[in-house]
Amino acid sequence: MKVENILVGNASRLEPYNWLSRWGMAVLAVFLFYKLQTATVEFVGQENWNSLWLVGAHGITGAALLLLAVVQSHNSGGPKALIGHNIGSTLRIGIPLIAFGYVVTTILEVALGFGREPFMEKLLSELSTAQIILFLAMLLVFPPLSEELLYRQFLIRLFPSRSGAWQWAAVIATAALFALLHGQYKNWTSFLLLGCLGVIFGVARIASGGLLAPVLLHSFAEVAGMTSDLILANLE
């Protein structure tokens, strides 16, 4: 089945568009996303801040946004509606695309001499072995949850979803925002990959009608990203 048919086919399963409710929830979600993370930094202190606290802040944010999403979905199927459907078929399409994207990006970064992203070189340098294991476990859950809730639950729903054109506009707009707001990256190849990942996550969100598929795909992307960085580190 073509992707455009998948998108249009699932449009009828979404509730009617209420601009006041969706924009209000989106503004509140954006506020919580950034306020809770900055509040965590202030609580911990810049001198104690590290990558472990970074993913921990995503956990706090993800929990708050998940609660907000449950409230938002009370008239459209409740918490079960957030899970979605056709999870397996969505993953079977999305996982190979993500793997291919990371393979191509890794090859390009080696060929162009970019090497590792600077922030990745410092990501685990201050952590003990036990902390690294905890960090990797949290990385697979917390950032995928918080970011998919923000971009693929609250922001993507700012767009009407009754036509394929609007759905593609939602996917592309949120993918572009997703890439641009990851300012820790420096190489253009990374931003291109992030944009492609945002498109994959957005299509998965609309095609499955829920968040489980994009969250799982995001988690797989975290694994692929760490694997790519490990390869680049060993080539230096």
N, C-alpha and C positions, 0 to 999 in steps of 0.2 A: 504494500500500500504506500502511495506517495505521501511525503511528509505533509504537503499542503492539505491533502484529504484527511489526514489524521487530525490536524488542527481544526479544520472546519467541522469535522465530524463530532468533535468533543465540545464544540461551542454551545450546543443546545443543552448541555448538562450543567452549565454555569448559571447562577442566579441572575435576575435582572440587574442592570447597572444602576446603582444609586451613587451619584457623584459625591454628595455630601458625606455619606458614610465612608466611602472608599478613600477620599482625600483626607478626611479627618483621621482615619486609622493610619494612613501612610505617613502623615505628618507626625503623629504620635510615635509610630515605629521608628522613624528616622531620629527623633529626639531621644528615645530610649537607647537606640543603638549606639549613638555617640556619647550621650550623657553617662551611661553606665560604664562605658570603657574609660572615659576621662576620669570619672569618679574613682574607678579602681586604681588608676595611676596615682591619683592624689592620695588615696588611702595607703597604698603600698610605699609610695615615695620613689622618686626618680633614681635614687641611689640603690634601691633594692629591685628595681624593675628588670625583668629578664624575659626570655621567650616563654618560660613556663607560666609566668603571670599573664603574658600576652594571650595565650590560648585559654587560660583560666577566665580572663575577662570576657572572651567570646562565650564561654559557658554561662556566665551570669547573664549576658545579653540574650543568648539563645533561650534561656529559661523564661525571661520576661517576655520576649517576642512570641514564644510558643503559647504562653498564657493569653496574650493579646489575640493571637490567631484563633484560639479556641473560642474566645468571646465573640470574635468576628464571625465565626462559622455557625453560631447557634441557630440561625435561621436557614442554613443551607446544608444541612446534613450532619451538623455537629462535628466532634473530633474525628469520627471515622472518615468524614469527607476529606480531611486533610491528608489522609494516607494515599488516596487515589486508587487507580485500577490499572490493569495491563502493565504491572511493574516489571515482570519478567521480560516481556517483549521490548519494553523501553530500554531496559538495561542491555539486552542483546544487541541493540543498535548503538547505544551510547558508549558502552565500554570500548569497543574496537575503535570508534572515532576518536575518543580521548587518547587511547594508547598511540594511535597513528599520529595525532597532533604532537605528542611529547617526543616521539621518535624523530619526526621531521624537525622540530625545534631544537632538539639536542644536536642533531647533525649540523644544522645551520649555525648554531653557536660555536661548535668546534671549527667548522669550515671558515667562519668569519673571524675567528679569534676572539670572540667575546668572553668565553670562559664562564665562570660562575657569576651569578648576581652578587654584588658586594654584600648585601644584607644577609645572604645565605651563608656566607663565610663566618659570620659572627653568631648565627642563630643558635648553635649548640655549644659554642666554645666555652661558655661559662657554667655549663651544667655537668653534674656528675653522671655516672653511668645510670644510676637509678632514676635520676631526674630526666635523662634523655628518654628512657623507656616510658616514663609517665607522660612526658611531652608528646611522644609519638602516638600514644594511646588517646590522649586528649585531642590531638590534631585531627584524628579521624572522625571525631564526633562534634566538637564544639564549633570550630569555624564553619564547617558545612551547614550545621544547623542554624547558626545565627545569620549567616550571609544568605542562605537560601530563603529563610523566612523574610529577611528584609527585601531582597531583590525579586524573588520569585513568588512571594505571597503578597506583600503589601504594595510594592512599586509596580509590579507587572499588572496588578489589578486596577491601576489607575486608567488603563486603556479599556474601552469597550471590547467585548470578546465575541460578538455575534458574526464577525466576518473574518475571512482569512487575512485580509489586508490589515485590519486592526490588530490581529494577533501577531502578525509578522512585525508590525510597528512596535508592539510591546516587547517582543523578543529582542529585536535589534537595539531598541533604546535602553533597555535594562542591561543588555550585554555590553554596550558601549560605556555605560555608567560603571558597571562592574569592573571593567578594565581600567578606566581612567582613575578610579578611586583607590586602586592598588599602587599608590605612588612610591612604594618602597622599591619597585622594580625600575631598572634603568635601560635595559636593552629593548629595542623595538620588537625583537622576536618574542619577548615575554609578553608585551602588550598585545601583539597579534594573537598569541596563543590564548591569553586571557579573554579576548574578545570572542574567539571561536568557542572556548569553553562556556562563556555566557550564553551563546546561541544554543549550544547543546543542552545546557541546563534549562533554558527557557522553553525550548521545544519539548523537552521531557516533562516540564511542569504542565504545559497545556495539553499535551497528548495523553498524559496519564491522569490529568484532572486533580493531582495532589502533589504533596511535597516529598513523599518517600523516595520516589525515583530520582529527582534532582539531588536530594541530600546524599543518596548512595553513590551517585555519579560523582558528586563533589568529593566524597571521601576517597573514591578511587583515584581522582585527579590528585589528591594530596599524596597518595602512595606513589603515583607516577612521577610527581614533581620531586619528591625526596629521592627517588631512584635516579632520576635524571641528574640531580645535583650531585649524587654520589659518584656517578659515572664521570661527570665533569671534574670533580675533585680528584679522582684517580688519574685523570689525564693531564693534570697540571704538573 
